[in-house]
Amino acid sequence: ISQKSFEVMVSDLISRASDIIVRNKGTLDQFLGDRVYANFGATRNQLSHGASCAKAANGIVAVSESMLFEYRKVTEDELAINIGMGSGKLACGDLGSSTMIRFSFIGKLSQFVCAIER
């Protein structure tokens, strides 16, 4: 598969994942390479944030499995999806330096989720 075809497929997956996250009351945090970071309940009062997150993750897995099935028809290259989830307290707000500031999340839970996603 060509690099361009791969980029189109990853962009399509990121777009679909983003739609699923928003549809399940998640807030998109950032895109980093082929990763999508989102939160559920941190920026709005949401009692069922864990269930919403799990529902979004299941939706993303279903969409990605369908896309991977099509992808494997045209190449033998390996492609997989990893999802990290956690529930707990995070600090959020404008973080950065004098040259760049953005809204983000920090804390032990954030580090833990990044570690299990790998």
C-alpha positions in Angstrom: 0.0 0.0 0.0 1.3 3.4 -0.8 2.2 6.0 1.8 -0.6 8.3 0.5 -3.2 5.5 0.8 -2.0 4.8 4.3 -2.3 8.4 5.3 -5.8 8.6 3.8 -6.8 5.5 5.8 -5.4 6.8 9.1 -7.0 10.2 8.5 -10.3 8.5 7.9 -9.9 6.4 11.1 -9.1 9.5 13.1 -12.1 11.3 11.7 -14.4 8.4 12.5 -12.9 8.0 16.0 -13.4 11.8 16.7 -17.1 11.6 15.6 -17.6 8.6 17.9 -16.0 10.4 20.8 -18.1 13.5 20.4 -21.3 11.5 19.9 -20.6 9.8 23.2 -20.2 13.1 25.0 -16.4 13.1 25.0 -14.2 16.2 24.5 -11.4 16.0 22.0 -8.1 17.1 23.6 -5.5 16.7 20.8 -4.3 14.7 17.9 -0.7 13.6 18.1 0.5 11.7 15.1 -2.0 8.9 14.7 -3.3 9.2 18.2 -6.5 10.8 19.4 -6.7 12.1 23.0 -10.0 12.8 24.5 -11.6 13.1 28.0 -15.0 12.2 29.3 -16.4 14.2 32.2 -13.4 16.4 32.9 -14.7 19.5 31.2 -18.4 19.0 31.9 -20.3 17.5 34.7 -21.0 13.9 33.5 -21.9 11.2 36.0 -21.7 8.4 33.5 -18.3 9.4 32.1 -16.9 5.9 32.5 -19.7 4.3 30.6 -19.5 7.0 27.9 -15.8 6.4 27.5 -16.2 2.6 27.3 -19.0 3.0 24.7 -16.8 5.3 22.6 -13.9 2.9 22.9 -16.1 0.0 21.8 -17.3 2.0 18.8 -13.8 2.9 17.8 -12.7 -0.8 18.0 -15.7 -1.8 15.8 -14.9 0.8 13.2 -11.2 0.1 13.2 -11.7 -3.7 12.9 -13.9 -3.1 9.8 -11.3 -0.8 8.3 -8.4 -3.2 9.2 -10.3 -6.0 7.4 -10.4 -3.9 4.2 -6.8 -2.9 4.7 -5.6 -6.5 4.9 -7.2 -7.2 1.5 -4.6 -5.0 -0.2 -1.5 -5.5 1.9 0.3 -7.9 4.3 1.5 -5.0 6.4 0.5 -5.2 10.1 -1.7 -2.5 11.5 -3.2 -2.5 15.0 -5.2 -0.2 17.2 -4.5 0.4 20.9 -6.8 2.1 23.3 -5.9 3.3 26.8 -8.7 4.2 29.2 -8.7 5.3 32.8 -11.1 6.9 35.3 -10.2 9.2 38.1 -9.1 12.7 38.9 -7.0 14.8 36.5 -5.9 18.4 36.6 -6.8 20.3 33.5 -6.3 23.8 32.3 -4.1 26.0 30.2 -0.6 24.6 30.3 2.6 25.4 28.6 5.4 28.0 28.3 5.8 31.6 27.4 6.0 30.5 23.7 3.0 28.1 23.6 0.0 27.4 25.8 -2.8 25.0 25.2 -5.6 23.4 27.2 -4.5 20.0 28.4 -4.6 17.4 31.2 -1.9 16.3 33.6 -1.6 13.9 36.5 -0.8 10.3 37.4 -3.9 9.0 35.7 -2.9 10.7 32.4 0.5 9.1 32.6 -1.0 5.7 33.4 -3.4 5.7 30.5 -0.6 6.6 28.1 1.5 3.8 29.4 -1.2 1.1 29.1 -2.2 2.3 25.6 1.3 1.3 24.4 
